[in-house]
Amino acid sequence: MPYAEITINLGKVTLGEENRKKMTNNCLKRQENSSVIQAVCALLNSGGGVIKADINDENYSYRCHGLGQDLETSFQKLLPTGSQKHLDCMQQNHHFLIFVKSWSPDASSLPLKICSLRSNLYQRDVTSAINLSASSALELLKEKESRAQRGVPSLQSQECTLNRSIQEEEDIKVCASEFFKKDKLNYKERLNFTESTHVEFKRFTTKKIVPRIKETLAHYVSAFANTQGGYVIIGIDDKSKEVFGCKKDKMNPELLKIEIKNCIEKLPTYHFCREKPKVNFTAKIVKVYQKEALYGYVCVVQVEPFCCVVFAEDPDSWIVKDNVVKRLAAQQWVGMMLGLQPVTEANLQFQPESLCKKLFSDHHGLEDLLKAQMHPCSHGIVIVSRSWAGDIGLTKEQKVLCDALLVAVNSPLVLYTILTDPSWNGGSDYVQNTALQLKQQLQTLGGYSGKVCIIPRQICLSSRGLRPDQSLVCYPRSYTLSSQTEVEDVLQALVVVSLCSRSMLSDQLGCEFFKHRIEEQCHSLSESLRETRELYIHCFPGARKTPLAMKITEKIKDVFHCKPKEILYVCENDSLREFVNQQVACQVVTQRTFMREEFPKIKHIVVDVPEDFCRRHGDWYVKAKRITHPRTKGAASESRHHGIFWLFLDPFQTHPADVSGLSAPSAQFPRKAITEIHCAVEIANIINEEMKRIRENPPSHISPDMLAVLQEAPYGKAMPAQALPGVCEIKANLTLEEMADYVAGKCHSLFHDGYLPEDVAVLYRSREDGGQCKDALQYKDALLRAMARRAAEVELCSAADVCSDGVILDSVQRFSGMVRKIVFGLSPEVVQSEGVHKLCFASKAVTHLYLLYGRRTASW
């Protein structure tokens, strides 16, 4: 009986070290090796399976003869951490079986989603073109993707002036640039520069010059394009640096230029940017003379830095498709490496995704119904809301399941209202008024200046079609969105309209807006990286300290062109470490690990919430300063060797210097205060009110130094012109059961509107008497009972599982540095520092804040 597995039959294969050594046909030996290793790679990437080979030698015994050294070496190269984790071999009579387990990446390194023999992505490393390992290729892809998302321009070749008194590698590129301008050369003249990161010499003595160039050029073009650009100079001896050229009778200059052009234009590329340019290169033929007579030619290929990535050929990575081993194209490979979902051009995108997923799950056939009504539009965006009427200030209707607005090229805007009751007579007025009000707000609030209309349509869910009483409405063609630019203009206006409302869509757009503001703030802050190597950054409540610190690590990588393993992110607890580790490509450790281990490769350190650090683990500040600011000879060169040591602080988590190891706030220089609030208006108002009260009547635990810092900061004055309203509710005098019922009821309503459990955090204030574990159990039991009464199955997770899909239930202290859209803050009893605790809860929320107080709680 065959295995219930994907099975690849290889045919006859020679096995055993002695047998494979005796093979006289080296081509066949290499072919067998390739077939086996490609099949292994394909099964690793396709969920595992079995490779079946017919043994060529009938006397072969696996126990006695083994596999063969060349096959074992190939397995080790493919699976450097140990092939035994994924492969098991077995001989069964005259068949040899290799059982392949599905690929699972090494947890200690970058998580590679697929297995590859070779990436065929090259980079320049001084005078070598390096075929990047899969992990290095993933780093490059993430870096290029990040640059494209942030709009960072790619490096461009620049004209430089040669300084004769100082020599550095950049001078070689300048010399090559001057060489590129020459029109003729003399035979055996010696060049005044050598090979480098930007220069490669090649001298081909063979008669088959064109095939040799085609064979090797792709590697160098990929390497230069993916690094900083450079020159491939063909016809120069790399040792003597003498000009030999290619003899005129062995090459046709024009034919060579055509072959170079064809070779480079065929190179696979992957774009993260919108412009999608081609590889920019210039091929030039320079004549070489010997005693005034034409001897031959030197060919120079100038390659510009590429915005995204260039492959020498498709990656050497394989999958099983239709029971055949097939090679992945570069586009597929990058998509699988980055975990991207395949995107088809003809596709309607339904947004927000979480709301649409719930609607389509609860109402089978709704998605197909909408697509059928929107036919022939197959490419566009459908923005779904429980009630567009409610979103723009009109009255919601219970008999309306949802509204869907179609925004697509070659179509006017169409608003589809899905009714649950086909007999309801108010549907026509509802959809007409909603379409009219939305159109007017697009123009008045959104600022859309083009011709626009919104055609109303009613759909009955039960009859699965348009209501029969609707007459067709026609507009002139000028009211149709004729281009992607017009679609984007409408969507931009919709963003502004949505931000003025309280809805799930407005929350989603608002969160994206806040992310953008944080990126802008990070860009502004990063302008000080070169001049200010040590900096104290005081991030006030709502300023999003941790996201800002994480973004700075990316900026450090860009500014100093360093590797992720050269940047260290130090934080207080394991929960925050796990969260940050999912977001950034650098080393992330807790303070305890930082003091226990050594970090010889680290050049830059970012510290998050050092006020929570404890000196009993050792003097972390001195150690970090020693790593980033090593002592060097000569005062003039000292600052040049200093790395970044930036500390992101929360003024309301300050401990005495003898506890945290930090100097007093008045001695923290240079320093910068970050006060812009990145949350909805209702939550920002709470933060501003509490900050004002603390300034006017400071609690006893805030030091005079820190109070001075608070007084000098221009806190909360800047609010966005189109601010997200948000939600903030405060309930007092509640029992534990009443708190749990309130949370369960709100969650049920929010989940109905499309919010997800991972949007929610239920945070409680730990008691001063150390009964934290008891608190956690009480809250968890009460919440689970309340959820069960509403038939809601929700997983409750701790802050350590912040990247999971469940609702977070933990203390506000352990949730330090993290945020969620929706936060419930539970305070069971009154304490003197109530204002500070209110700030702690508010600073964790983005769009919704619910503050619940026990029976004995009074206002601070």
Buried (B, 14 or more C-beta within 10 A) or exposed (E): EEEEEBBBEBEEBBBBBEBBEEBEEEEEBEEBBEBBBBBBBBBBBBBBBBBBBEBBBEEBEBEEBBBBEBBEEBBEEBBEEEBEEBBEBEBEEEEBBBBBBEBEBBEEEBEBBBBBBBBBBBBBEEEEBBBBBBBBBBBBBBBBBBBBEBEBEBBEBEEEEEEEEEEEEBBBBBBBBEBBEEEEBBBBEEBEBBBBBBBBBBBBEEEEBBEBBBEBBBBBBBBBBBBBBBBBBBBBBBEEBBBBBBBBEBBBBEEBBEBBEEBBEEBBBBBBBEEEEEBBBEBBBBBBBEEEEEBBBBBBBBBBBBBBBBBBBBBBBBBBEEEEBBBBBBBBBBBBBBEEEEEEEEEBBBBBEBBBBBBBEEBEEBBEBBBEBBEEBEBBBBBBBBBBBBBBEBEEBEBBBBBBBBBBBBBBBBBBBBBBBBEBEEBBEBBBBBBEBBBBBBBEBBEBEBBBBBBBBBBBBEEEEEBEEBEEEEEEEEBBBBEEEBBEBBBEBBBBBBBBBBBBBBBBBBBEBBBEBBBEBBBEBBEEBEEBBBBBBBBBBBBBBBBBBBBBBBBBBBBBEBBBBBBBBBBBBBBBBBBBBEBBBBBBBBBBBBBEEEBEEBBBBBBBBBBBBBBEBBEBBEBBBEBBBEEEEEEEEEEEBBBBBBBBBBBBBBBEBEBBBBEEBEEBEEBBBBBBBBBBBBBBBBBBBBBEBBBEEBBEEBBEBBBEBBEEBEBBEEEBEBBBBBBBEEEBEBEBEBBBBBBBBBBBEBBEBBBBBBBBBBBBBBBEEEEBEEBBEBBBEBBBEBBEEBEBEBEBBBBBBBEEEBBBBBBBBBBBBBBBBBBBBBBBEEBEBBBBBBBBBBBBBBBBBBBBBBEEBEEB
